[in-house]
Amino acid sequence: MVYRQGDVSLHKIKSLPKDLKPAKDNVLAYGEITGHRHFLNTSEQVVFADRNGDKFVELKQDVELVHSGPDLIPVYDVETATRNDKHLTFAVEKGIYKIEYEQEFSPFDETVVQVTD
């Protein structure tokens, strides 16, 4: 099972790796230019990180994945999403996920880097 919102995707895995630490919040990604963010709408701490900076999520119940501007207001309708260039909010089923980020290849220096937006 894979959930995708913009350049962030959640890939279902069987178990959490060992030696994880709680992330500072439940934000999966920050928009470097516009200030938007992708976050899990829950008061529980569900995002964890390993020593390499990889992030994982453990959801004990279904949780909303929200994409919002700096105002942190979830978007539920297509018209607002289209007008404001925001992705729709949707539910992610309970489970354990690894968070992946879209990458791109730079032909100039032949490296793979995380997409910024």
DSSP file (Angstrom, degrees, kcal/mol; ACC not computed):
  #  RESIDUE AA STRUCTURE BP1 BP2  ACC     N-H-->O    O-->H-N    N-H-->O    O-->H-N    TCO  KAPPA ALPHA  PHI   PSI    X-CA   Y-CA   Z-CA
    1    1 A M              0   0    0      0, 0.0    11,-2.7     0, 0.0     2,-0.4   0.000 360.0 360.0 360.0 131.2    0.0    0.0    0.0
    2    2 A V  E     -A   11   0A   0      9,-0.2     2,-0.4    95,-0.1     9,-0.2  -0.997 360.0-164.5-131.5 133.6    1.4    3.4   -1.0
    3    3 A Y  E     -A   10   0A   0      7,-2.3     7,-2.9    -2,-0.4     2,-0.4  -0.941  12.1-168.8-112.3 139.4   -0.1    6.9   -0.3
    4    4 A R  E     +A    9   0A   0     -2,-0.4     2,-0.3     5,-0.2     5,-0.2  -0.994  17.2 171.3-134.5 135.5    1.1    9.9   -2.2
    5    5 A Q  E >   -A    8   0A   0      3,-2.9     3,-1.7    -2,-0.4     2,-0.2  -0.880  68.8 -53.1-141.0 106.0    0.6   13.6   -1.7
    6    6 A G  T 3  S-     0   0    0     -2,-0.3    -1,-0.0     1,-0.2    80,-0.0  -0.461 122.1 -15.7  63.5-128.6    2.7   15.8   -3.9
    7    7 A D  T 3  S+     0   0    0     -2,-0.2    95,-2.7    -3,-0.1     2,-0.4   0.248 122.5  86.8 -93.8  13.6    6.4   14.9   -3.5
    8    8 A V  E <   +AB   5 101A   0     -3,-1.7    -3,-2.9    93,-0.2     2,-0.3  -0.925  53.1 179.2-113.6 136.4    5.8   12.8   -0.3
    9    9 A S  E     -AB   4 100A   0     91,-2.4    91,-3.0    -2,-0.4     2,-0.5  -0.994  19.2-146.9-136.7 147.8    4.8    9.2   -0.3
   10   10 A L  E     -AB   3  99A   0     -7,-2.9    -7,-2.3    -2,-0.3     2,-0.5  -0.959  14.0-163.6-113.1 123.9    4.1    6.7    2.5
   11   11 A H  E     -AB   2  98A   0     87,-2.7    87,-2.7    -2,-0.5    -9,-0.2  -0.938  21.8-123.3-112.7 120.6    5.0    3.1    1.8
   12   12 A K  E     - B   0  97A   0    -11,-2.7     2,-0.3    -2,-0.5    85,-0.3  -0.391  34.5-179.7 -66.2 133.5    3.5    0.4    4.1
   13   13 A I  E     - B   0  96A   0     83,-2.7    83,-0.5    -2,-0.1     3,-0.1  -0.831  34.7-119.0-128.5 167.9    6.1   -1.8    5.8
   14   14 A K  S    S-     0   0    0     -2,-0.3     2,-0.3     1,-0.2    -1,-0.1   0.854  86.0  -2.3 -80.0 -35.9    5.9   -4.7    8.3
   15   15 A S  S    S-     0   0    0     81,-0.0    -1,-0.2    43,-0.0    43,-0.0  -0.988  73.7 -97.7-154.3 159.3    7.7   -3.3   11.3
   16   16 A L        -     0   0    0     -2,-0.3    82,-0.0    -3,-0.1     4,-0.0  -0.546  42.9-113.7 -76.5 142.6    9.6   -0.3   12.5
   17   17 A P        -     0   0    0      0, 0.0     3,-0.4     0, 0.0     2,-0.1  -0.267  38.9 -99.7 -65.4 164.1   13.4   -0.4   12.4
   18   18 A K  S    S+     0   0    0      1,-0.2     0, 0.0    32,-0.0     0, 0.0  -0.385  96.8  35.1 -81.6 165.0   15.2   -0.4   15.7
   19   19 A D  S    S+     0   0    0      1,-0.2     2,-0.3    -2,-0.1    32,-0.2   0.850  76.9 157.3  62.4  40.6   16.8    2.7   17.4
   20   20 A L        -     0   0    0     -3,-0.4    30,-0.2    30,-0.1    -1,-0.2  -0.660  26.2-155.9 -91.8 152.8   14.3    5.3   16.2
   21   21 A K  E     -C   49   0A   0     28,-2.5    28,-2.9    -2,-0.3     2,-0.1  -0.941  30.8 -95.5-122.9 148.6   13.7    8.6   18.0
   22   22 A P  E     -C   48   0A   0      0, 0.0    26,-0.3     0, 0.0     2,-0.0  -0.384  41.2-124.2 -60.3 137.4   10.6   10.7   17.9
   23   23 A A        -     0   0    0     24,-2.6    24,-0.1     2,-0.1     3,-0.0  -0.292  28.9-102.5 -72.4 169.4   10.7   13.4   15.3
   24   24 A K  S    S-     0   0    0      3,-0.1     2,-0.3     1,-0.0    -1,-0.1   0.769  95.0 -17.3 -69.5 -23.1   10.2   17.0   16.4
   25   25 A D  S    S-     0   0    0      2,-0.2    -2,-0.1    22,-0.0    22,-0.1  -0.904  76.0 -87.7-161.3-173.3    6.6   17.0   15.1
   26   26 A N  S    S+     0   0    0     -2,-0.3    14,-2.1    16,-0.1     2,-0.5   0.092  78.2 124.7 -97.7  22.3    4.2   15.1   12.8
   27   27 A V  E     -F   39   0B   0     12,-0.2    12,-0.3     1,-0.2    -2,-0.2  -0.717  40.7-170.0 -82.6 127.5    5.2   17.2    9.7
   28   28 A L  E     -     0   0B   0     10,-3.1     2,-0.3    -2,-0.5    11,-0.2   0.820  69.4  -2.5 -86.1 -33.8    6.4   14.9    6.9
   29   29 A A  E     -F   38   0B   0      9,-1.4     9,-2.5   -21,-0.1     2,-0.4  -0.975  58.5-144.9-159.6 143.8    7.7   17.7    4.7
   30   30 A Y  E     -F   37   0B   0     -2,-0.3     2,-0.7     7,-0.2     7,-0.3  -0.894  26.4-121.4-107.4 139.7    8.0   21.5    4.6
   31   31 A G     >  -     0   0    0      5,-3.8     4,-1.3    -2,-0.4    85,-0.1  -0.731  19.6-155.9 -79.3 118.0    7.8   23.5    1.4
   32   32 A E  T  4 S+     0   0    0     -2,-0.7    -1,-0.2     1,-0.2    84,-0.0   0.804  87.2  29.7 -67.2 -30.1   11.0   25.4    1.2
   33   33 A I  T  4 S+     0   0    0     -3,-0.1    -1,-0.2     1,-0.0    -2,-0.1   0.885 129.3  30.3 -97.7 -47.9    9.6   28.2   -1.0
   34   34 A T  T  4 S-     0   0    0     83,-0.4    -2,-0.1     2,-0.0     3,-0.1   0.645  95.5-122.5 -93.1 -15.2    5.9   28.6   -0.2
   35   35 A G     <  +     0   0    0     -4,-1.3    -3,-0.1     1,-0.2    33,-0.0   0.537  62.7 141.8  84.8   5.8    5.9   27.6    3.5
   36   36 A H        -     0   0    0     -6,-0.1    -5,-3.8    33,-0.1     2,-0.3  -0.235  31.4-161.3 -72.5 171.0    3.4   24.8    2.9
   37   37 A R  E     -FG  30  68B   0     31,-2.3    31,-2.2    -7,-0.3     2,-0.5  -0.996  22.1-137.7-153.0 154.4    3.6   21.5    4.7
   38   38 A H  E     +FG  29  67B   0     -9,-2.5   -10,-3.1    -2,-0.3    -9,-1.4  -0.968  41.7 161.3-108.5 122.3    2.5   17.9    4.6
   39   39 A F  E     -FG  27  66B   0     27,-2.6    27,-3.2    -2,-0.5     2,-0.5  -0.970  42.9-113.4-144.9 159.5    1.5   16.7    8.0
   40   40 A L  E     - G   0  65B   0    -14,-2.1     2,-1.8    -2,-0.3    25,-0.2  -0.826  30.8-133.4 -94.3 125.5   -0.5   14.1    9.9
   41   41 A N  E     + G   0  64B   0     23,-2.6    23,-0.5    -2,-0.5     2,-0.3  -0.553  63.5 108.3 -85.5  80.0   -3.4   15.5   11.7
   42   42 A T        -     0   0    0     -2,-1.8   -16,-0.1     2,-0.1     4,-0.1  -0.990  64.7-139.2-150.4 151.7   -3.1   13.9   15.1
   43   43 A S  S    S+     0   0    0     -2,-0.3     2,-0.2     2,-0.1    -1,-0.1   0.625  82.4  88.5 -87.0 -13.4   -2.2   15.0   18.6
   44   44 A E  S    S-     0   0    0      1,-0.1     2,-0.6   -18,-0.0    -2,-0.1  -0.543  89.6-109.5 -81.8 150.1   -0.2   11.8   19.2
   45   45 A Q        +     0   0    0     -2,-0.2    -2,-0.1     1,-0.2    -1,-0.1  -0.713  53.0 152.5 -77.2 117.5    3.5   11.5   18.2
   46   46 A V        +     0   0    0     -2,-0.6    12,-2.0    -4,-0.1     2,-0.4   0.497  41.5  86.3-125.6 -10.5    3.5    9.2   15.2
   47   47 A V  E     + D   0  57A   0     10,-0.2   -24,-2.6   -24,-0.1     2,-0.3  -0.827  51.7 177.6-101.0 132.7    6.6   10.3   13.2
   48   48 A F  E     -CD  22  56A   0      8,-3.1     8,-2.8    -2,-0.4     2,-0.3  -0.900  12.2-152.9-129.0 157.5   10.0    8.8   14.0
   49   49 A A  E     -CD  21  55A   0    -28,-2.9   -28,-2.5    -2,-0.3     6,-0.2  -0.960   5.6-144.0-131.6 149.5   13.5    9.2   12.5
   50   50 A D    >   -     0   0    0      4,-2.1     3,-1.7    -2,-0.3   -30,-0.1  -0.407  43.5 -86.6 -99.5-176.4   16.5    7.0   12.4
   51   51 A R  T 3  S+     0   0    0      1,-0.3   -31,-0.0   -32,-0.2   -32,-0.0   0.764 127.2  54.5 -63.3 -26.1   20.2    8.0   12.5
   52   52 A N  T 3  S-     0   0    0      2,-0.1    -1,-0.3     1,-0.0     3,-0.1   0.490 119.7-106.6 -86.6  -3.4   20.3    8.6    8.8
   53   53 A G  S <  S+     0   0    0     -3,-1.7    -2,-0.1     1,-0.3     2,-0.1   0.440  70.5 146.5  91.0  -0.6   17.3   11.0    8.9
   54   54 A D        -     0   0    0      1,-0.0    -4,-2.1    -5,-0.0     2,-0.3  -0.465  39.7-139.1 -67.4 143.4   14.9    8.5    7.3
   55   55 A K  E     -DE  49  99A   0     44,-0.5    44,-2.5    -6,-0.2     2,-0.3  -0.819  20.0-175.4-111.9 148.4   11.4    9.0    8.7
   56   56 A F  E     -DE  48  98A   0     -8,-2.8    -8,-3.1    -2,-0.3     2,-0.4  -0.944  10.7-149.0-136.6 155.4    8.8    6.4    9.6
   57   57 A V  E     -DE  47  97A   0     40,-2.8    40,-2.7    -2,-0.3     2,-0.5  -0.991   4.7-165.7-130.3 133.8    5.2    6.6   10.8
   58   58 A E  E     - E   0  96A   0    -12,-2.0     2,-0.6    -2,-0.4    38,-0.2  -0.957  12.1-171.6-118.1 112.5    3.3    4.3   13.1
   59   59 A L  E     - E   0  95A   0     36,-3.4    36,-1.7    -2,-0.5     3,-0.1  -0.906  15.2-175.5-106.7 119.1   -0.5    4.9   13.0
   60   60 A K  S    S+     0   0    0     -2,-0.6     2,-0.3    34,-0.2    -1,-0.1   0.528  79.3  14.6 -88.9  -6.8   -2.6    3.1   15.5
   61   61 A Q  S    S-     0   0    0     34,-0.1    34,-0.2    32,-0.1    31,-0.1  -0.952 104.1 -69.7-152.8 167.1   -5.7    4.4   13.9
   62   62 A D        -     0   0    0     -2,-0.3     2,-0.3    32,-0.1    31,-0.2  -0.401  55.8-171.8 -61.8 138.8   -6.7    6.1   10.5
   63   63 A V  E     - H   0  92B   0     29,-2.1    29,-3.1    -2,-0.1     2,-0.3  -0.974  24.1-110.3-136.1 146.6   -5.2    9.6   10.4
   64   64 A E  E     -GH  41  91B   0    -23,-0.5   -23,-2.6    -2,-0.3     2,-0.6  -0.595  19.2-147.1 -77.0 134.7   -5.7   12.5    7.9
   65   65 A L  E     -GH  40  90B   0     25,-3.4    25,-1.5    -2,-0.3     2,-0.4  -0.930  26.1-164.9 -98.9 116.9   -2.7   13.5    5.7
   66   66 A V  E     -G   39   0B   0    -27,-3.2   -27,-2.6    -2,-0.6     2,-0.5  -0.826  20.0-166.1-110.9 139.7   -3.0   17.2    5.3
   67   67 A H  E     +G   38   0B   0     20,-0.5     8,-0.4    -2,-0.4     2,-0.3  -0.996  30.1 154.9-118.5 123.3   -1.3   19.5    2.8
   68   68 A S  E     -G   37   0B   0    -31,-2.2   -31,-2.3    -2,-0.5    20,-0.0  -0.920  41.6-110.8-142.7 166.9   -1.7   23.2    3.8
   69   69 A G    >   -     0   0    0      4,-0.3     3,-2.0    -2,-0.3   -32,-0.1  -0.075  65.5 -70.1 -79.1-168.1   -0.2   26.6    3.4
   70   70 A P  T 3  S+     0   0    0      0, 0.0   -34,-0.1     0, 0.0   -35,-0.1   0.694 130.3  71.5 -60.7 -17.1    1.5   28.3    6.3
   71   71 A D  T 3  S-     0   0    0      2,-0.1   -35,-0.1     1,-0.1    -3,-0.0   0.622  96.2-138.3 -75.0 -12.9   -2.0   28.7    7.8
   72   72 A L    <   +     0   0    0     -3,-2.0    -1,-0.1     1,-0.2    -4,-0.0   0.682  50.6 147.7  61.8  21.6   -2.2   24.9    8.6
   73   73 A I        -     0   0    0     -4,-0.1    -4,-0.3     1,-0.0    -1,-0.2  -0.783  47.8-125.3 -88.7 120.7   -5.8   24.9    7.4
   74   74 A P        -     0   0    0      0, 0.0     2,-0.5     0, 0.0    -6,-0.1  -0.276  15.8-134.4 -63.3 150.4   -6.7   21.5    5.8
   75   75 A V        +     0   0    0     -8,-0.4    14,-2.8    12,-0.3    -8,-0.2  -0.940  31.1 164.8-110.1 123.0   -8.1   21.5    2.3
   76   76 A Y        +     0   0    0     -2,-0.5     2,-0.4    12,-0.2    -1,-0.1   0.541  54.5  66.7-113.8 -11.5  -11.1   19.2    1.7
   77   77 A D  S  > S-     0   0    0      1,-0.1     4,-2.1    11,-0.0     5,-0.2  -0.900  71.7-132.9-121.4 147.3  -12.6   20.4   -1.6
   78   78 A V  H  > S+     0   0    0     -2,-0.4     4,-2.8     1,-0.2     5,-0.2   0.851 103.5  58.2 -62.1 -38.7  -11.2   20.2   -5.1
   79   79 A E  H  > S+     0   0    0      1,-0.2     4,-2.6     2,-0.2    -1,-0.2   0.933 110.0  42.5 -60.6 -47.4  -12.0   23.8   -6.0
   80   80 A T  H  > S+     0   0    0      2,-0.2     4,-2.5     1,-0.2     6,-0.3   0.908 114.0  52.7 -65.1 -41.3   -9.9   25.2   -3.1
   81   81 A A  H  X>S+     0   0    0     -4,-2.1     5,-2.5     1,-0.2     4,-0.5   0.926 113.6  42.8 -60.2 -45.3   -7.1   22.8   -3.8
   82   82 A T  H ><5S+     0   0    0     -4,-2.8     3,-0.7     3,-0.2    -2,-0.2   0.923 115.4  48.1 -67.9 -44.9   -6.9   23.8   -7.4
   83   83 A R  H 3<5S+     0   0    0     -4,-2.6    -2,-0.2    -5,-0.2    -1,-0.2   0.869 122.5  33.7 -65.0 -37.5   -7.2   27.5   -6.8
   84   84 A N  H 3<5S-     0   0    0     -4,-2.5    -1,-0.2    -5,-0.2    -2,-0.2   0.296 107.5-118.1-104.1   9.2   -4.6   27.5   -4.0
   85   85 A D  T <<5 +     0   0    0     -3,-0.7     2,-0.3    -4,-0.5    -3,-0.2   0.913  68.0 139.0  53.9  46.5   -2.4   24.8   -5.5
   86   86 A K      < -     0   0    0     -5,-2.5     2,-0.2    -6,-0.3    -1,-0.2  -0.889  52.3-120.0-118.7 151.3   -2.9   22.6   -2.5
   87   87 A H        -     0   0    0     -2,-0.3   -20,-0.5    -3,-0.1   -12,-0.3  -0.588  36.8 -98.7 -86.9 152.1   -3.5   18.8   -2.4
   88   88 A L        -     0   0    0     -2,-0.2     2,-0.3   -22,-0.1   -12,-0.2  -0.365  33.6-115.6 -68.5 148.3   -6.6   17.4   -0.9
   89   89 A T        +     0   0    0    -14,-2.8     2,-0.3   -23,-0.1   -23,-0.2  -0.645  43.7 170.1 -77.7 138.9   -6.7   16.0    2.6
   90   90 A F  E     -H   65   0B   0    -25,-1.5   -25,-3.4    -2,-0.3     2,-0.3  -0.976  33.9 -97.3-149.2 163.7   -7.3   12.3    2.8
   91   91 A A  E     -H   64   0B   0     -2,-0.3     2,-0.5   -27,-0.2   -27,-0.2  -0.600  24.3-154.0 -85.8 140.3   -7.2    9.4    5.4
   92   92 A V  E     -H   63   0B   0    -29,-3.1   -29,-2.1    -2,-0.3     3,-0.1  -0.959  26.0-119.0-109.7 129.1   -4.3    7.1    5.7
   93   93 A E        -     0   0    0     -2,-0.5   -34,-0.1   -31,-0.2   -32,-0.1  -0.296  37.7 -89.2 -67.2 149.7   -5.1    3.7    7.1
   94   94 A K  S    S+     0   0    0    -34,-0.1     2,-0.3   -36,-0.1   -34,-0.2  -0.228  80.6  90.1 -56.3 148.3   -3.6    2.5   10.4
   95   95 A G  E    S- E   0  59A   0    -36,-1.7   -36,-3.4   -34,-0.2     2,-0.4  -0.947  76.9 -64.8 152.9-171.9   -0.3    0.8   10.0
   96   96 A I  E     +BE  13  58A   0    -83,-0.5   -83,-2.7    -2,-0.3     2,-0.3  -0.946  50.4 179.3-115.6 132.7    3.5    1.3    9.8
   97   97 A Y  E     -BE  12  57A   0    -40,-2.7   -40,-2.8    -2,-0.4     2,-0.4  -0.955  27.3-138.1-135.5 148.4    5.0    3.3    6.9
   98   98 A K  E     -BE  11  56A   0    -87,-2.7   -87,-2.7    -2,-0.3     2,-0.5  -0.904  29.0-132.1 -99.3 136.7    8.3    4.5    5.6
   99   99 A I  E     -BE  10  55A   0    -44,-2.5   -44,-0.5    -2,-0.4     2,-0.3  -0.789  26.1-173.0 -92.8 126.7    8.2    8.1    4.4
  100  100 A E  E     -B    9   0A   0    -91,-3.0   -91,-2.4    -2,-0.5     2,-0.4  -0.865  10.4-148.6-118.0 153.1    9.8    8.6    1.0
  101  101 A Y  E     -B    8   0A   0     -2,-0.3   -93,-0.2   -93,-0.2   -94,-0.1  -0.963  27.8-103.4-124.3 139.1   10.5   11.9   -0.9
  102  102 A E        -     0   0    0    -95,-2.7    13,-2.8    -2,-0.4     2,-0.3  -0.303  41.5-162.5 -59.3 140.0   10.6   12.4   -4.6
  103  103 A Q  E     -I  114   0C   0     11,-0.3     2,-0.3     9,-0.0    11,-0.2  -0.846   7.9-157.9-123.4 160.9   14.1   12.7   -6.0
  104  104 A E  E     -I  113   0C   0      9,-2.8     9,-2.6    -2,-0.3     2,-0.5  -0.975  18.6-121.5-137.8 153.8   15.5   14.1   -9.2
  105  105 A F  E     -I  112   0C   0     -2,-0.3     7,-0.2     7,-0.2     3,-0.1  -0.810  17.0-148.3 -96.2 130.6   18.7   13.5  -11.1
  106  106 A S  E  >> -I  111   0C   0      5,-3.3     4,-1.3    -2,-0.5     5,-1.0  -0.878   6.3-166.5 -97.6 111.5   21.0   16.5  -11.8
  107  107 A P  T  45S+     0   0    0      0, 0.0    -1,-0.1     0, 0.0     5,-0.0   0.707  81.9  65.4 -70.7 -17.5   22.8   15.9  -15.1
  108  108 A F  T  45S+     0   0    0      1,-0.2    -2,-0.0     3,-0.1    -3,-0.0   0.924 123.5  11.6 -72.4 -44.9   25.2   18.7  -14.4
  109  109 A D  T  45S-     0   0    0     -3,-0.2    -1,-0.2     2,-0.1    -3,-0.0   0.314 101.1-122.9-115.4   8.1   26.9   17.2  -11.4
  110  110 A E  T  <5 +     0   0    0     -4,-1.3     2,-0.3     1,-0.2    -5,-0.0   0.895  65.0 132.1  53.8  49.5   25.4   13.7  -11.9
  111  111 A T  E   < -I  106   0C   0     -5,-1.0    -5,-3.3    -7,-0.0     2,-0.5  -0.871  56.2-127.7-124.5 160.2   23.9   13.5   -8.4
  112  112 A V  E     +I  105   0C   0     -2,-0.3     2,-0.3    -7,-0.2    -7,-0.2  -0.944  35.0 177.8-107.0 127.2   20.4   12.5   -7.1
  113  113 A V  E     -I  104   0C   0     -9,-2.6    -9,-2.8    -2,-0.5     2,-0.2  -0.909  34.6 -97.8-130.4 155.6   18.8   15.1   -4.9
  114  114 A Q  E     -I  103   0C   0     -2,-0.3   -11,-0.3   -11,-0.2     2,-0.1  -0.490  47.9-106.5 -69.5 140.1   15.5   15.5   -3.0
  115  115 A V        -     0   0    0    -13,-2.8     2,-0.4    -2,-0.2    -1,-0.1  -0.448  34.0-155.5 -67.2 137.3   13.0   17.6   -4.9
  116  116 A T              0   0    0     -2,-0.1   -85,-0.1     1,-0.1    -1,-0.0  -0.911 360.0 360.0-112.4 144.8   12.5   21.1   -3.4
  117  117 A D              0   0    0     -2,-0.4   -83,-0.4   -87,-0.2   -86,-0.1   0.356 360.0 360.0-148.0 360.0    9.3   23.1   -3.8
